[in-house]
Amino acid sequence: MQQVVSATMQVQQIKIHGEVLKMSNAFHAYTLREPIGVVGHIIPWNFPTSLFFLKVAPALAAGCTMIVKPAEQTPLSALYYAHLAKLAGIPDGVLNIITGFGATAGAAISTHMDIDAVSFTGSTEVGRIVMKAAAESNLKVVSLELGGKSPLIIFDDADVDMAAQLALIGILHNKGEICVASSRLYVQEGIYEKLVEKLVEKAKAWVVGDPFDPKVQHGPQVDKQQFEKILSYIEHGKKEGATLLTGGKPLGEKGYYIEPTIFAEVKEDMLIAKDEIFGPVLALAKFKTIDEAIKRANSTRYGLAAGIVTKDLNVANTVSRSIRAGTIWINCYFAFDNDCPIGGYKMSGFGRDFGLETLHKYLQVKSVVTPLYNSPWL
């Protein structure tokens, strides 16, 4: 019974409704939230299942119809889910899948005059193209969840073993092919040596190989292009003077496997600190004060997420309010939930997924106004 009540309460919390407005003169007014219309979803290859439902579910709940373009590397899952949707009774024409390349199929969605909104997750470079196409067509509403170069800041009072594990998972989860990866690690000088030693030890023990092997923690990069891109950034890191602590090479003679890679003494002007690598490459640096940590964490064109590891509540509150990023994780990382919005600041985009915010971006607000009885307007 308790489960039924809880589920009912949750549904009530997300019920779509407008508001009754208190007007300053003799009118009665209220707002309606109506479906925005036809939505184009363009989703990337790194989480094809999760991101399909992240886009489709709230748009369906808002009453929209939609066209979904999966990445050309991972089209099959979207086609299968559309098949399941049809079996579940979703009418023809509500959920449509179009496969193809970004320059053709993606561009067709962004420029189409009968598509009312586009939701894109992917690189900042392609996000610019989508936004420009929307502006040059019918000024469709655009939501962009783009690149990231997220900082993880570890303070002196942190538990070293826990912090090292968070840092490792933050960069190696899904082989680093995740937009909120904690690819920039800042460690306060008091525990720097201990944490680096622990981090390198854990990285060397990380198991890379066949993802169908239950002992493996880390599979291959998505394709040859991404594999070669990551290796080129590793070479940049070496040439720019960063210290390679571990990794830095392909693993094995077959497949697109790359060793967990950690660079130390990384400066903010290095490419491995500035660019989103989208791979298992960690840029590590030391800091002294809270102000220095905040300044260095914010020295990026991105603002998708950040992590803070500390036992001091005042430090956590100060730093979380000072970092310009859409999600701040304190003493945790990758803590996603359906109720918690995610999205970016700066060149990480705008608009939010998860939470009520994701529902609202697929809804238009309409104001309805009528005069009251005996109003002078009658």
N, C-alpha and C positions, 0 to 999 in steps of 0.2 A: 504493500500500500504506500509506504514511504517513497519508493522509487517512482510510482505513478504520480504522486503529488509533486515530487521534485521535477519530473519531466514536464508536467503541466505548467508549473511556475516558470520554467525556462522558456517554454513556448510563448507564454504571455509576455515575457520580457522583450521578445523580439517581434511582437506583433506590429505590423506596419500601420501607422496612424499619423495624422497631423496634429495640430494644436488649435485650441480656441483662443482667440486673441482679444485682449481688452483694448479697444480703440479709444482714442482721446476725444472722439466726437460721437455723434449719434448714429453709429454703424455697428452692425454685428459682423464679425469676420472670423474666418477659420482657414487653416491650411490643409491641403490634401497632398499626400505623397503618391505620385503616379509613376508607373514604369517609364523609364527613359526611352524605351523603344527597342531597336535592334542594336545589339552589342557585338563588337568584334573582339574576341580574345586571342591574343598572340602569346603563346607560352614557350618557354625554353626547354632545352634537352636535359638539364641536370636533375630535375625532379618531375618527370612527365606525368606521373599519377597524382601526386600531391597537388601540383599546381593546376592540373585540370579541374579538380574538385574545388580548389580554392577560388577559382574564377567562376566556374559554372554554377555551383550551388547557390551563392547569394544572388546571382543574376536571375536564376530561375525563381527563387523565393520572392524577388522583387516583381516578378511577372513579365520579365523581358524574354524576347526571343534572341537567338545568338548564333554566331558563326565562330567556330574555334579553329585556329590554325596551329597545330602542333609543330614543333621543330622538325626539320627534314631528317634529323638523325633519329628521332624517336616518334614516328607517326602511329605505330600499331596500337599502342595502349588507348589513345584517344578514339580510334575507330572502334575498338572493342567496347569502350564505355558507351559510345553512342548506340551500339547494338543493344547493350543492356538497357539503356534508357528507353529504347523502342519497345523492348519486351516488358518493361515496367509500366508502359502505357503513356509515356510522353508523346503528344501528338506529332505527326510529321511536320517538319518545318520549324519546330521550336528549337531543337538542338541540332545544328548542322556542322559537319566537319569538312574542312577543305585542307588537303595536304599540298605540299609544294615548298618552294624556296621563298625566303623572305623578300627577295627582290621582285618576285612576281606575285605569289599568293598573299604575302604579308602586305605588299604595297597596294594590292587591290582592296584589301580591307581598309587600310588607312586613308585611301583616296575616295572610297565609294560614297556617293552622294546620299544614299539611302541607309547608311549605317550611322546611328545616332551617337555612339560612344565607342571608344576603343580602350581596352585594358591590356597593357603590354608589360611583360616581365622579361628582362634581358639586359644587354649592355647599354651603357650610356650613349655610345656612338649611334646605335640603331634607334634608341629612344628619341634622339634628336630628329632622325629621319621621319619617324612616326609622327612626332609633334608637328613638324613642318608640313607633312602631307595632310594632316588634319586641318591645319590652318589654311592651307591653300585649296581645300575642297569645301566642305560644308560647315567648318568650324565645329566639328564634332567634339564632344567632351573627351578628354584624354586623361588616363590614369597611368602613371609610369612607376614601376619598381625596378630600379636600375642597379648599377654597379656599386661595390663597396670596398672599402679598405679599412676595416673596423679595428680599432685599438682595444687591447686588453691590458688594463693597468693593474699591476700587482704591488701592493704596499708592504712595508717592512713587517707588519704584524700578521701577515697571512700565514696560514698553514702551508708550508713549502710543498709537501707531497700533494695535497689537494690542488694547490695552485698550478703545479706543474702538470697534473692530469687535466685540469680544465684547459690550460694553454694548448696541450697536445691535441685534445679532442676538438678544440676550437679551430684548429688549422687543418686537421687530418680527416675530420668527418666528411664522408662522401668524396674522399681524395682531394679535399680542398676546393672542389667544384661546387661551391655554395656562396651566394652573394654576401652573406653576413659572417663569413669566416673571420676569425680573429687573427688576421694576417700581420698585424703590427703588435708586438709585445713589448710593453714598457715595464721594467722591474726596478723597484727602488733599491738604492745601492746597498742597504744594510743586509739584504738577503740575496743579492744578485748572484754571487758566486755559488751559493748553495742551490739556488733554483736552477741555474744554468746546468750544473752538474746533474741534478735530478732529471731535468728536461731531456738532456742528451741521452742519459741512461734509458729513459722510457722510449725515446724515439728509436734508439738502436734495437730495442726489444719489440718494436711494433712490427706486426707480421703482414707483409705485403705478398699478394699472390692471387690465386684463383678465388674469386668471390663465392663460388659454390662450396669451397672448403670451409667448414664451420670454425676452424681455427684462424682463418684469415681476417684481418681487421681492415684491409685496404686493397682494393682491386685496381684495375687499370684505368687510365684516363679515358675519356669518352671516345676519342678518335686520334688519328695521326696528327691532324692539324693542331689540336689542343696539346698533345704530347710535345710536339716540336716548339710550340709557343712557350710552354713552361720551361723547357730546357734552354731556350734562348734567354729567358729572364735570369736563369741561374748563371749563365755565362756573363750576363751584364753585371750581376752582383759580384762576381769574382773580379771582373775588370775594374769596377768602380771602387774596390778596396774594402769591401765588407769581408769579415772573417767567416769562412765556412767551417762550422763546428761539426756537422755531420751530414751525410747524404750528398746530394748534388749530382747523382748519376742515374741513368736508366738501370733498371733491375732485370737481369736475365737477357737472353738473346732473342726472345719472341714476345710480342705483345707490347702494350704501351704503359709499362710499369715504371714508376719513378720512386726513388727512395725518399722517405721523409727528410726534408732538407731544412736546416736551421742556419741562418746567417746572424752573426753578432756584429756589434759596432756599426750598426746601420744608421746612416744619416738621412734626414728628411728629403734631401735633394737627390737621393739615389732612386733609380727607376724601380727597384724592388720595394721601396718604401712608398712610392707615389702611385704606381700603376696596379690595377687589379690583375693579379696573375692567374687566378682561378685554378690553383693547383696546390700541392703540398709543400709550400715554400713559406717559411716563417722569417720575418724581419725583426730582430731582437735589439733592444737598446736599453741603456741604464739611465735612471733619473734620480735627482736629489730631493726636490721639493714638490708639494702638491701643485703649486702654480706652474712649475716646469712640466709636470705630467699633463696638466690640462692644456697648456699651450701646444705641446707636441702632439697630443691626441687630436686637437682641432686643426692641425696643420695639414689638411687634406682637402681635396675638392669634393670628397664624398661625405656622406653622413647617414649611413644606413643603420648601424648598430655600434655598441661599445660594451665592454665588460669591465667591472671593477671587483677586485678581490681585496677585502679588508674586514677587520673585526670592529672598526671604529665607525659608528653610525654617523657621526658628524662629517667624517671624511667621505663616506658613501653619499650622503645627501649633498654635500658641497660639489663633489665631482659630477654626480649625475645631473645636477642642475646646470653645470657649466659646459658640458660636452654637447655639441650640436649634432645630435643623431636621433633617429626616430625611435630606437629601442635601446634601453640601458639595462643590462643584466648585472645584478649585484650578487657575488658569490655563487654564480651559476652561469651557464651559457646554453644557447639553443633552447631556452625555455619558452617554447611556442604554446599557444592555447587558442582555441576558437574564439574566446571572449576578449583576447588581448590584441589590439591593433598593431600591425607592423607596416612600416613604410619609411621613406627617406627624407632627409634634409638635403639641401644643396644639390649637387649633381647626382645624388642617388634617387632623385625623382620626387613625385608628389602623389597624393592619394594613399589610401590605406587598404590593406587586406586584413581579414579577420575582424571580429567585433562588429558593433552596429555601424561603424564607419564604412565598412565594405558593402553593407546593404544600402546605405544612403547614396553611395556613388552611382548606383543603378536606378535611382529614383529622382524625378523632378519634383520641385515644390511649387504647388499652385495655390495662390491666395484667392479666397472667395469672400466678397464683401457685399452686404445688403443693408439698406437703411432700416433703422428701428421704427416701430409704429409711432405715429405722430411726429416723425422726424421732419424738420423743415425741408428736407430734400424730397418729401413725397408731394 
